[in-house]
Amino acid sequence: MKKNILILPVILFFLILLAFFYLLIIDRNPSELPSVLINKKVPAFEAKSLLENKTFVSPNEFRNEIRLVNFFATWCKPCLDEHRYLKKLSNEKRLKIIGINYKDDSKKVIKWLEKLGNPYSSVLFDPNARLGIDWGVYGLPETFIVNSNGVIKYRLVGPITKKNYDAFVLKVKEVEK
């Protein structure tokens, strides 16, 4: 009887160990997290443009061409690392990138863009994270690829880097088709 009681915890232990081992060996990419917005229209919103004296109205802006939407902040080190690749995308690939500045100081953002260069066609200000919540953002940077119909096709969590730049460009080309 005592032997039977000991067998159950041992079996349970090995099942848990097996589950952890399986999670370690499967091929997972943490930058490709699922989003409920994939294959859905861009959330309708209005936001203040940081560099221009105008209001950005999303239904008017997301049509006829592919756009990237990049959430960033000056206090975000990976955003700083990613910045050169965003400039490369906007210059070489002629992509329009909408930057959404997340929980930041507008004066710092303007100085940051003057110093590093501005890869964005529009820079929107999101001081209270309302846009970030609508888009499902929970970490910076995050970049979305939006097709010419205003449908979100891909989400990259984390920075665009040397390591993933080519793969990201391929994702953009896939959306173009």
C-alpha positions as CSV (number, residue, x, y, z in Angstrom):
1,M,0.0,0.0,0.0
2,K,2.8,2.4,0.9
3,K,4.5,1.7,-2.4
4,N,1.4,2.7,-4.4
5,I,1.2,6.0,-2.5
6,L,4.8,6.8,-3.5
7,I,4.3,6.0,-7.2
8,L,1.8,8.8,-7.8
9,P,4.1,11.7,-6.8
10,V,7.0,10.2,-8.8
11,I,4.8,9.9,-11.9
12,L,3.5,13.5,-11.4
13,F,7.1,14.7,-11.0
14,F,8.2,13.1,-14.2
15,L,5.2,14.5,-16.1
16,I,6.0,18.0,-14.9
17,L,9.7,17.5,-15.8
18,L,8.7,16.2,-19.2
19,A,6.5,19.3,-19.8
20,F,9.3,21.7,-18.9
21,F,11.8,19.8,-21.1
22,Y,9.3,20.0,-24.0
23,L,9.0,23.8,-23.5
24,L,12.8,24.1,-23.6
25,I,13.3,22.3,-26.9
26,I,10.4,23.7,-29.0
27,D,11.3,26.5,-31.4
28,R,9.8,29.6,-30.0
29,N,10.5,33.2,-30.9
30,P,9.5,35.6,-28.2
31,S,9.4,38.5,-30.6
32,E,6.6,36.9,-32.5
33,L,3.8,37.1,-29.9
34,P,0.3,36.7,-31.1
35,S,-1.9,39.7,-31.4
36,V,-5.7,39.9,-31.6
37,L,-5.3,42.7,-34.1
38,I,-3.6,40.6,-36.8
39,N,-5.8,40.6,-39.9
40,K,-8.0,43.3,-38.4
41,K,-8.4,47.0,-39.3
42,V,-6.2,49.5,-37.6
43,P,-8.0,50.9,-34.5
44,A,-9.8,54.1,-35.2
45,F,-8.1,57.0,-33.4
46,E,-7.2,60.6,-33.4
47,A,-3.9,61.8,-32.0
48,K,-1.9,65.0,-31.8
49,S,1.0,65.2,-34.2
50,L,4.1,66.1,-32.3
51,L,6.0,67.9,-35.0
52,E,3.2,69.4,-37.0
53,N,0.2,71.4,-35.9
54,K,-2.4,68.9,-37.0
55,T,-4.5,66.1,-35.8
56,F,-3.8,62.6,-37.2
57,V,-7.0,60.8,-38.0
58,S,-6.3,57.1,-38.6
59,P,-9.1,56.2,-41.1
60,N,-7.7,58.9,-43.4
61,E,-4.1,57.8,-43.1
62,F,-4.1,54.1,-43.5
63,R,-5.0,53.5,-47.1
64,N,-3.4,53.1,-50.5
65,E,0.0,52.1,-49.2
66,I,1.9,50.0,-46.7
67,R,2.8,51.7,-43.5
68,L,4.8,50.7,-40.4
69,V,3.6,51.8,-37.0
70,N,6.4,52.0,-34.5
71,F,5.9,52.6,-30.8
72,F,9.0,54.1,-29.2
73,A,10.2,56.3,-26.3
74,T,13.4,58.3,-25.6
75,W,13.8,56.4,-22.3
76,C,13.8,53.0,-24.1
77,K,17.4,51.7,-24.8
78,P,16.2,49.1,-27.4
79,C,14.4,52.0,-29.2
80,L,17.6,53.9,-29.5
81,D,19.4,50.8,-30.9
82,E,16.5,50.2,-33.4
83,H,16.5,53.8,-34.6
84,R,19.2,53.4,-37.3
85,Y,17.3,50.5,-38.8
86,L,14.1,52.5,-38.9
87,K,16.1,55.3,-40.8
88,K,17.4,52.6,-43.1
89,L,13.9,51.3,-43.8
90,S,12.5,54.8,-44.5
91,N,15.4,55.8,-46.8
92,E,16.2,52.6,-48.7
93,K,12.8,50.9,-48.8
94,R,10.8,54.2,-49.0
95,L,8.4,53.0,-46.3
96,K,6.3,55.5,-44.5
97,I,6.7,54.9,-40.8
98,I,4.3,56.4,-38.2
99,G,6.0,56.8,-34.9
100,I,3.9,56.8,-31.8
101,N,5.8,58.2,-28.9
102,Y,4.7,56.3,-25.8
103,K,4.6,57.8,-22.2
104,D,7.3,60.4,-22.8
105,D,8.2,64.0,-22.6
106,S,7.5,65.8,-25.9
107,K,10.5,68.2,-25.5
108,K,12.9,65.2,-25.1
109,V,11.4,63.5,-28.1
110,I,11.9,66.6,-30.4
111,K,15.6,66.9,-29.2
112,W,16.0,63.1,-29.7
113,L,14.7,63.2,-33.3
114,E,16.8,66.3,-34.1
115,K,20.0,64.6,-32.8
116,L,19.4,61.1,-34.3
117,G,17.4,62.0,-37.4
118,N,13.7,61.5,-38.0
119,P,12.7,58.3,-39.9
120,Y,9.0,59.0,-39.3
121,S,6.5,60.4,-41.8
122,S,4.4,61.4,-38.8
123,V,5.2,61.4,-35.1
124,L,2.2,61.0,-32.8
125,F,2.2,61.7,-29.1
126,D,0.7,59.2,-26.6
127,P,1.5,60.5,-23.2
128,N,-1.1,58.5,-21.3
129,A,-0.7,55.3,-23.3
130,R,-4.3,55.2,-24.7
131,L,-3.0,54.4,-28.2
132,G,-0.7,51.8,-26.8
133,I,-3.6,50.1,-25.1
134,D,-5.7,50.2,-28.2
135,W,-2.9,48.5,-30.2
136,G,-2.2,46.0,-27.4
137,V,1.3,47.3,-26.7
138,Y,2.9,46.1,-23.5
139,G,6.6,46.6,-24.2
140,L,8.8,48.9,-26.3
141,P,9.6,49.0,-29.0
142,E,6.9,47.3,-31.0
143,T,6.4,47.6,-34.8
144,F,3.3,46.8,-36.8
145,I,3.1,46.3,-40.6
146,V,-0.2,47.6,-42.0
147,N,-1.2,46.8,-45.5
148,S,-2.7,49.2,-48.1
149,N,-6.2,48.4,-46.9
150,G,-5.5,49.5,-43.4
151,V,-5.3,45.9,-42.1
152,I,-2.6,44.9,-39.5
153,K,-0.6,42.0,-41.0
154,Y,2.3,41.6,-38.7
155,R,3.6,42.6,-35.2
156,L,7.2,42.6,-34.1
157,V,7.8,42.8,-30.4
158,G,11.2,44.2,-29.6
159,P,13.7,46.1,-31.7
160,I,14.5,45.8,-35.4
161,T,18.2,44.8,-35.2
162,K,21.0,43.7,-37.5
163,K,20.1,40.1,-36.8
164,N,16.4,40.4,-37.7
165,Y,16.4,43.3,-40.3
166,D,16.4,41.1,-43.4
167,A,13.7,38.9,-42.0
168,F,11.6,42.0,-41.2
169,V,12.1,43.4,-44.7
170,L,10.9,40.0,-46.1
171,K,7.7,40.3,-43.9
172,V,7.1,43.8,-45.4
173,K,7.5,42.3,-49.0
174,E,5.1,39.5,-48.1
175,V,2.5,42.1,-47.2
176,E,3.1,44.0,-50.4
177,K,2.0,41.0,-52.5
